[in-house]
Amino acid sequence: MGRTFGRALVFLIFALHLATSLVSAQGSADERILYNAKVFTADPLNPYAEAVSIRGDKIIAVGNLREVEQSVSANADRIDLAGKTLFPGFIDSHSHSIDGGLNLIGADATEDVTRLDQLPPFVDDARKSGRGMHGDILEVFGIPLEFWSHTDVLNGDFSTGAYANQDVLLQGMDGHTAWANRALLLRAGITSDFLKNLTPGQRAYYGVDSNMQPTGFLVDAGKAKVEALLSKPTPEKLLAAGRAALEYNYSHGITAWLDPLAADYVLQTYKMLADHGELNSEVVAFPQVLSKDPAGDLATVQKTRETYKNVAHLHITGIKIFADGVAEFPSQTAHLTKPYKNTGHNGDLLFEQQKFNDLCIAADKAGLIIHVHAIGDGAVTAALDGIAAARKANGDSHLPHTLTHEQFVQPQDFPRFRQLGVISALQLFWAEAANDTIEILKPYVDPEIYKWQYPARSILDNGGIISGASDWPVSTANVFRAIYQAETRRGKEGVLDASQDMPREAMFYAYTRNSARAMNLDSIGSIAPGKRADLVLLDRDVLTDSPEEMRDTKVLWTMVAGKTVYRAK
């Protein structure tokens, strides 16, 4: 019996050793060393390296090749990156990705229409192909804002002839403005009689001529009656849009994002992607609240969080509030501290300050991030005041409350971003000397306000945190085109205040570490041991190339949680 037991014990030890060897071999098969690279880690204490090791979906080590080799088994796969540049996955801290996907599978004129004469053939093709048909309404996205100054031309092109009985809706590239042809206005009940019965404040959201006839221009609240006529997208269309959004983001090296206007259809789309095993990026989503009934608003948000709490990689951890609208003519709904020169109005603040303060206090106490759309300098001050009320009432929760857009900021508010721990999610792709920042803006805005346009460097120099944000599909999500604008502020008409140029490295941190902070996620945002293996390989040395060379950077591949999700063709 002793001899039999001895043989059994030897066999058991051999079996255990064999099993351990197999497990080790299986584990090492999932180990990789990426080397011979220019690595930007987004870790300020160790910003540059030459090699990275990965096991499964996690980063194991980063440093020089000898250090990294010691972190994994000897038979780990070795991948030579041939001197290319390796970055953490980029993070977009303000992206309407599902809406962007809907644009991609719809009729989006953003890249194809820059002049009025290019619009009719684009719209005609959208109608004939069916790509622009939203039910029985022809809808086209991405229209340049300067077109709204030519509603007579739009009516001549799209309210007569083949379009006399075809409802047409042109959506502005800013997401706040639109134009409807006469057929659609009539169907929506936007008539002269309707407009005459509005208060002057209500009428400001509709374009009217000298005879009180609607011109078709609509902004913010003025869009509601028309958009109510649009049919809801089917689940199949939403899923297609979600997949298009993933592909688009990955092609730009974007591996995680914050979706700041998470309506039900947006959340349903993320859930469908997750149910299909296709949502592997970390997505933070914020439902909109109106700041009219703080307790009721937050109760609704908590119900939404409960509904989607088990959706993998989807985090509903904050709220979105609009403080105002947009500043460009003819909209002029951004809230300024001094009135627009042509109207004498300041633009509406979209909340009552005390209720907004109460909302901020309650949201902060409940552990919810506050994310505020604020474009005018008056809106920025009011938004900071609300967050200040929360900090005073609750102490420092360390939640990354955020203001986004901040087209105009008063100098006295620059240091408040640091003092209040408020992140600035800026869309610096817009910081160029062009029509949208000059012709349809400068003549109407007080010079003391206008000179502080997209003041990124002033916020940074006062200790504020800048996160990278696109507002896609309002503008491209291309990180390098945005960084080029942030660094140079160049446009067709010169430079938009060179004193606000951003250092390139600061923008690299903005689109990695700082955006991860804006999402309140510490598992992503840098290349460091224990972080998720969200990585992007670039075709050039973006750390040293000229701004123009850097702007044309191509993504060679994108990795999410250790899996390659995009590879350039």
C-alpha positions in Angstrom: 0.0 0.0 0.0 2.9 2.3 0.8 4.5 1.7 -2.6 1.1 2.3 -4.4 0.6 5.5 -2.4 4.2 6.6 -3.4 3.5 6.0 -7.1 0.2 7.9 -6.8 1.9 10.8 -5.1 4.6 11.0 -7.8 1.9 10.9 -10.5 -0.1 13.6 -8.7 3.0 15.9 -8.5 3.7 15.2 -12.2 0.1 16.1 -13.1 0.2 19.2 -11.1 3.5 20.3 -12.7 2.0 19.6 -16.1 -1.1 21.6 -15.4 1.0 24.5 -14.1 3.1 24.4 -17.2 0.0 24.4 -19.4 -1.5 27.3 -17.6 1.8 29.2 -17.8 2.1 28.5 -21.5 -1.5 29.6 -22.1 -0.8 32.8 -20.0 2.4 33.5 -21.9 0.5 33.1 -25.2 -1.5 36.2 -24.1 1.6 38.1 -23.2 3.1 40.6 -25.6 6.0 43.0 -25.6 5.7 46.1 -27.8 9.1 47.5 -28.3 11.3 49.8 -30.5 8.7 52.6 -30.2 8.5 56.2 -29.2 6.1 55.8 -26.3 4.2 58.7 -24.8 2.7 57.4 -21.5 0.7 60.4 -20.4 2.2 59.8 -16.9 3.9 63.1 -15.9 6.3 61.2 -13.6 7.4 58.9 -16.4 6.2 60.5 -19.7 8.4 58.6 -22.2 9.5 55.1 -22.8 10.5 52.6 -25.5 8.6 49.4 -24.6 5.4 48.2 -23.1 4.3 44.7 -22.0 0.7 43.5 -21.9 -0.9 40.4 -20.4 -4.5 39.9 -21.5 -6.3 43.2 -21.3 -3.8 44.9 -18.9 -0.6 46.7 -19.1 2.1 45.0 -17.1 5.2 47.2 -17.4 6.5 50.2 -19.3 10.1 51.5 -19.6 13.2 50.4 -21.5 13.2 47.0 -23.2 15.3 45.2 -20.6 13.0 46.3 -17.8 9.9 45.3 -19.7 11.3 41.9 -20.7 11.6 41.0 -17.0 7.9 41.6 -16.4 6.7 38.7 -18.6 7.7 35.1 -19.5 10.5 34.4 -21.9 8.1 33.2 -24.6 5.9 36.3 -24.7 5.2 37.5 -28.2 7.6 40.3 -29.3 6.2 43.0 -31.6 8.6 45.4 -33.2 6.9 48.8 -33.7 9.7 49.9 -36.1 10.2 53.3 -34.4 6.6 54.4 -34.6 4.8 56.4 -31.9 2.7 54.6 -29.3 0.1 56.5 -27.3 -2.5 55.7 -24.7 -5.9 55.4 -26.4 -7.4 58.9 -27.0 -10.4 59.9 -24.9 -13.0 62.3 -26.0 -14.6 64.1 -23.1 -17.6 65.4 -25.0 -18.8 63.3 -28.0 -22.4 62.6 -29.1 -21.2 59.4 -30.6 -24.6 57.8 -31.3 -25.8 60.9 -33.0 -22.6 60.9 -34.9 -23.3 57.4 -36.0 -26.8 58.4 -37.2 -25.2 61.2 -39.2 -22.7 58.7 -40.8 -25.5 56.4 -42.0 -27.7 59.4 -43.0 -27.0 62.5 -45.2 -24.1 64.4 -43.6 -22.9 67.4 -45.6 -20.1 68.4 -43.2 -17.2 67.3 -45.5 -18.9 67.9 -48.8 -20.7 71.3 -48.6 -18.9 74.5 -47.8 -20.6 76.8 -50.4 -24.2 77.5 -51.0 -24.0 76.3 -54.6 -22.8 72.9 -53.4 -26.0 72.3 -51.4 -28.7 71.7 -54.0 -26.9 68.7 -55.7 -26.1 67.2 -52.3 -29.7 67.5 -51.1 -31.0 66.2 -54.4 -28.7 63.1 -54.1 -29.8 62.6 -50.5 -33.4 62.6 -51.7 -33.0 60.3 -54.7 -30.8 57.8 -52.9 -33.0 57.7 -49.8 -30.0 58.3 -47.6 -31.6 61.6 -46.3 -35.1 60.4 -45.8 -36.2 60.4 -42.2 -39.7 58.9 -42.7 -41.2 61.3 -45.2 -39.0 64.2 -44.2 -35.8 64.9 -46.1 -33.2 65.7 -43.4 -29.6 66.8 -44.1 -27.0 67.3 -41.4 -23.8 69.4 -41.1 -25.0 72.7 -42.7 -22.5 75.6 -42.3 -23.8 78.3 -40.0 -23.2 81.1 -42.5 -25.9 79.7 -44.7 -28.6 80.9 -42.2 -27.9 84.5 -43.4 -29.2 83.4 -46.8 -32.7 82.1 -46.1 -34.0 83.7 -49.3 -31.6 81.5 -51.3 -32.6 78.4 -49.3 -36.3 79.1 -49.9 -35.6 79.6 -53.6 -33.8 76.2 -53.8 -35.9 74.1 -51.4 -39.4 75.5 -51.2 -40.3 75.5 -54.9 -40.2 73.1 -57.8 -39.5 69.5 -56.8 -39.5 70.6 -53.1 -42.7 72.5 -53.1 -44.5 69.5 -51.5 -41.5 67.7 -50.0 -40.7 68.5 -46.3 -37.1 69.5 -46.0 -35.1 70.0 -42.8 -31.5 71.2 -42.9 -29.7 70.7 -39.6 -26.9 73.2 -38.7 -23.4 71.8 -37.9 -23.6 73.3 -34.4 -26.5 71.0 -33.3 -28.5 74.0 -32.2 -29.8 75.5 -35.4 -31.8 74.4 -38.4 -33.8 75.5 -41.4 -37.2 74.1 -42.5 -38.8 74.7 -45.9 -42.3 76.2 -46.3 -43.9 72.8 -46.6 -42.4 71.6 -43.3 -43.1 74.9 -41.5 -46.8 74.7 -42.5 -47.0 71.0 -41.4 -45.5 72.0 -38.0 -47.8 74.9 -37.5 -45.1 77.5 -37.7 -47.1 80.2 -39.5 -47.3 84.0 -39.3 -50.3 83.7 -37.0 -48.4 81.4 -34.7 -45.4 83.8 -34.5 -47.6 86.8 -33.8 -49.0 85.2 -30.7 -45.6 84.5 -29.2 -43.8 86.8 -26.7 -40.7 88.6 -28.1 -38.6 86.3 -26.1 -40.3 83.2 -27.6 -40.2 84.6 -31.1 -36.4 85.0 -30.8 -36.0 81.3 -31.5 -37.6 81.7 -35.0 -36.4 83.6 -38.0 -39.0 86.1 -39.3 -39.0 88.7 -42.0 -40.3 92.3 -41.9 -43.9 91.0 -42.5 -43.7 88.6 -39.6 -43.5 85.6 -42.0 -41.3 82.7 -41.0 -38.0 82.5 -43.0 -37.4 78.9 -42.0 -34.5 79.6 -39.6 -34.9 77.8 -36.2 -32.7 77.8 -33.1 -32.8 75.7 -29.9 -36.5 75.8 -28.6 -37.6 76.8 -32.1 -36.7 73.4 -33.5 -39.0 71.5 -31.2 -42.2 71.7 -33.3 -40.4 70.5 -36.4 -38.3 67.7 -34.7 -41.5 66.3 -33.1 -42.5 65.3 -36.6 -39.5 63.2 -37.2 -40.0 59.4 -36.9 -38.0 57.6 -34.2 -35.2 55.5 -35.6 -35.8 51.8 -35.5 -33.7 49.5 -33.3 -32.0 48.2 -36.5 -31.0 51.7 -37.5 -29.8 52.5 -34.0 -27.6 49.4 -34.0 -26.2 50.3 -37.4 -25.5 53.8 -36.1 -23.8 52.5 -33.0 -21.5 50.2 -35.1 -20.7 53.1 -37.4 -19.8 55.3 -34.4 -17.5 52.6 -33.0 -15.7 52.2 -36.3 -15.4 56.0 -36.7 -14.0 56.5 -33.2 -11.5 53.7 -33.5 -10.3 55.0 -36.8 -9.3 58.1 -35.0 -7.6 56.2 -32.1 -10.5 57.1 -29.7 -10.9 54.3 -27.3 -13.3 55.8 -24.7 -15.6 58.8 -24.6 -18.1 60.8 -22.6 -21.6 61.1 -24.2 -23.1 64.2 -22.7 -26.7 64.1 -23.9 -27.8 60.5 -23.2 -31.4 60.4 -24.2 -33.2 57.0 -24.1 -32.4 56.1 -27.7 -28.7 56.8 -27.0 -28.6 54.5 -23.9 -30.7 51.8 -25.7 -28.1 51.8 -28.5 -25.2 51.3 -26.1 -27.1 48.5 -24.4 -27.7 46.8 -27.8 -24.0 47.1 -28.6 -23.2 45.6 -25.2 -25.7 42.8 -25.7 -24.0 41.9 -28.9 -20.6 41.9 -27.2 -19.5 44.9 -29.2 -19.2 47.6 -26.5 -15.7 47.2 -25.1 -14.8 50.8 -24.8 -15.5 52.6 -21.6 -18.4 55.0 -22.1 -19.7 57.5 -19.6 -23.1 58.9 -20.4 -25.0 61.9 -18.8 -28.7 62.3 -19.1 -29.9 65.9 -19.5 -31.8 67.7 -16.7 -33.5 71.1 -17.0 -32.7 72.5 -13.5 -36.3 73.4 -12.9 -37.1 70.7 -10.3 -33.8 69.5 -8.7 -35.4 66.7 -6.7 -37.5 65.5 -9.5 -34.7 65.8 -12.0 -32.3 63.7 -9.9 -35.0 61.1 -9.1 -35.4 60.5 -12.9 -31.7 60.2 -13.4 -31.5 57.6 -10.6 -34.2 55.6 -12.2 -32.2 55.7 -15.5 -29.1 54.6 -13.7 -31.0 51.6 -12.2 -32.3 50.6 -15.6 -28.9 50.5 -17.2 -26.7 49.5 -14.2 -25.8 46.1 -15.6 -24.7 47.2 -19.1 -21.0 46.4 -19.4 -18.7 49.4 -19.9 -21.5 51.9 -19.7 -21.3 54.3 -16.7 -24.2 56.7 -16.0 -22.4 58.8 -13.4 -23.5 62.4 -14.0 -25.9 65.0 -15.4 -25.9 67.4 -18.3 -27.3 70.9 -18.0 -27.6 73.7 -20.7 -26.8 77.1 -19.3 -27.3 78.9 -22.7 -27.3 78.4 -26.4 -24.9 79.6 -29.2 -23.4 83.0 -30.0 -23.2 83.2 -33.8 -25.6 85.4 -35.8 -28.5 85.0 -36.3 -28.9 82.6 -33.3 -27.4 84.8 -30.5 -28.8 82.6 -27.7 -25.5 82.4 -25.8 -25.8 84.3 -22.5 -23.4 87.3 -22.5 -22.7 89.8 -19.7 -23.1 92.7 -22.3 -25.9 92.7 -24.9 -25.5 91.8 -28.6 -25.1 95.0 -30.5 -27.8 94.4 -33.0 -30.6 93.4 -30.6 -29.8 94.9 -27.2 -30.5 91.4 -25.7 -28.0 89.4 -23.7 -29.2 85.9 -24.6 -31.1 83.8 -22.1 -29.7 82.1 -19.1 -31.6 78.8 -19.3 -31.9 78.3 -15.5 -32.9 80.3 -12.5 -29.6 80.7 -10.5 -30.9 79.5 -7.1 -32.5 76.4 -8.5 -29.4 75.6 -10.4 -27.4 76.1 -7.2 -29.8 73.7 -5.5 -29.4 71.2 -8.3 -25.6 71.3 -8.1 -25.6 70.9 -4.3 -27.9 67.9 -4.6 -26.2 66.2 -7.5 -22.7 66.6 -5.9 -24.0 65.2 -2.7 -25.5 62.2 -4.6 -22.1 61.6 -6.2 -23.1 62.8 -9.7 -20.8 64.7 -12.0 -22.1 68.0 -13.2 -21.5 68.8 -16.9 -22.6 72.2 -18.1 -22.9 73.6 -21.6 -21.8 77.2 -21.2 -20.8 79.3 -24.2 -21.3 83.0 -23.2 -19.2 84.6 -20.5 -22.4 85.2 -18.4 -23.3 81.5 -18.6 -19.7 80.5 -17.6 -19.9 82.7 -14.5 -23.4 81.4 -13.6 -22.2 77.8 -14.0 -19.1 78.3 -11.9 -21.3 79.9 -9.2 -23.5 76.8 -9.0 -20.5 74.5 -8.6 -19.1 76.9 -6.0 -22.4 76.6 -4.1 -21.9 72.8 -4.1 -18.3 72.9 -3.0 -19.3 75.3 -0.1 -22.3 73.2 1.0 -20.7 69.7 0.7 -17.0 70.3 0.9 -14.7 69.0 -1.9 -16.2 65.8 -3.2 -13.3 65.6 -5.7 -15.9 64.9 -8.4 -14.7 66.3 -11.8 -17.5 68.8 -12.4 -17.0 70.2 -15.9 -17.8 73.2 -18.1 -17.8 72.6 -21.8 -17.4 74.9 -24.8 -16.7 78.2 -22.9 -16.4 80.3 -26.1 -16.1 83.4 -24.0 -14.8 83.7 -20.4 -14.3 86.8 -18.2 -10.7 87.1 -17.0 -11.8 87.0 -13.3 -13.2 83.6 -13.9 -9.9 82.1 -15.2 -8.5 81.1 -11.7 -11.9 79.8 -10.6 -11.5 76.6 -12.6 -8.5 75.6 -10.5 -10.0 76.9 -7.3 -13.2 75.0 -7.7 -11.6 71.9 -9.3 -13.7 72.4 -12.5 -12.4 70.8 -15.7 -12.7 72.7 -19.0 -13.8 70.4 -21.8 -12.9 72.6 -24.7 -13.5 72.0 -28.4 -10.4 73.8 -29.7 -11.0 72.6 -33.3 -13.3 75.7 -33.4 -10.5 78.1 -32.4 -9.6 79.3 -35.9 -9.8 82.6 -37.6 -12.7 82.0 -39.9 -16.3 83.0 -40.7 -17.8 81.4 -37.6 -15.5 83.3 -35.2 -15.3 86.6 -37.1 -17.9 87.6 -39.7 -21.0 86.2 -38.0 -19.7 87.0 -34.5 -17.4 89.9 -34.1 -19.7 92.7 -35.3 -22.3 91.7 -32.8 -20.3 91.1 -29.6 -18.9 93.7 -27.2 -15.1 94.0 -27.9 -14.3 93.3 -24.2 -16.1 90.0 -24.4 -15.0 89.1 -28.0 -11.2 89.4 -27.2 -11.5 86.4 -24.8 -12.6 83.8 -27.3 -11.8 80.2 -26.5 -9.2 81.3 -23.9 -7.6 77.9 -23.4 -4.1 79.1 -22.5 -5.4 81.6 -19.9 -7.3 78.8 -18.2 -4.3 76.5 -18.3 -1.9 79.2 -17.1 -4.2 79.8 -14.2 -3.9 76.2 -13.1 -7.1 74.8 -14.8 -7.3 71.3 -16.3 -8.2 71.2 -20.0 -9.7 68.0 -21.3 -9.9 67.1 -25.0 -13.3 67.2 -26.6 -14.8 67.3 -30.1 -18.6 67.6 -29.7 -18.8 65.2 -32.7 -20.8 65.3 -34.9 -20.8 69.1 -34.5 -17.2 68.8 -35.7 -14.7 66.1 -36.6 -13.5 63.9 -33.8 -10.0 63.9 -35.4 -7.7 64.5 -32.5 -4.7 65.8 -34.5 -6.8 68.3 -36.5 -8.1 69.6 -33.2 -4.6 69.7 -31.6 -3.3 71.6 -34.7 -6.0 74.3 -34.2 -5.3 74.4 -30.4 -1.6 74.9 -31.1 -1.8 77.4 -34.0 -5.3 78.9 -34.0 -4.8 79.4 -37.7 -7.6 79.8 -40.2 -8.5 81.2 -43.6 -8.4 84.7 -42.1 -5.2 84.6 -40.1 -4.7 83.7 -36.4 -7.4 83.9 -33.7 -5.4 85.5 -30.8 -2.0 83.8 -30.8 -1.7 84.5 -27.1 -4.1 81.6 -26.5 -2.1 79.0 -28.4 -1.9 75.7 -26.4 1.4 73.7 -26.0 1.2 70.5 -27.9 2.1 68.3 -25.0 -0.6 69.9 -22.9 -3.1 68.8 -25.6 -1.7 65.3 -25.5 -2.5 65.2 -21.8 -5.9 66.8 -22.5 -6.9 63.8 -24.8 -5.6 61.1 -22.4 -5.0 61.6 -18.7 -7.2 64.7 -18.3 -10.2 63.3 -20.2 -10.0 60.1 -18.1 -10.2 62.4 -15.1 -13.3 64.1 -16.7 -14.9 60.7 -16.9 -13.8 59.9 -13.3 -12.2 56.6 -14.5 -8.7 55.7 -13.3 -8.4 52.5 -15.3 -7.7 54.3 -18.5 -5.9 57.5 -19.7 -2.2 56.5 -19.5 0.3 53.7 -20.2 1.1 52.4 -16.7 1.1 49.1 -14.9 -2.4 47.9 -14.1 -4.1 50.2 -16.6 -6.3 48.8 -19.4 -4.4 48.1 -22.6 -6.1 50.8 -24.6 -3.4 51.9 -27.1 -3.0 53.6 -30.4 0.0 53.4 -32.9 0.7 56.4 -35.0 2.5 56.7 -38.3 4.9 59.6 -37.3 6.7 61.3 -34.5 3.9 63.7 -33.3 6.1 64.9 -30.4 8.6 66.6 -32.8 6.9 67.1 -36.2 5.8 70.5 -37.4 2.2 71.4 -36.7 1.3 70.8 -40.3 3.0 67.4 -40.4 1.4 66.5 -37.1 -2.1 67.5 -38.3 -2.0 64.8 -41.0 -1.1 62.0 -38.6 -2.6 58.6 -39.5 -3.7 55.9 -37.0 -2.1 52.6 -37.9 -4.0 50.5 -35.3 -6.2 51.0 -32.3 -6.3 48.6 -29.4 -9.1 48.3 -26.7 -8.5 46.2 -23.7 -5.7 44.3 -25.4 -7.6 43.6 -28.6 -7.0 45.3 -32.0 -10.3 46.9 -33.0 -9.0 48.9 -36.0 -6.1 48.6 -38.4 -5.4 51.0 -41.3 -5.9 49.5 -44.7 
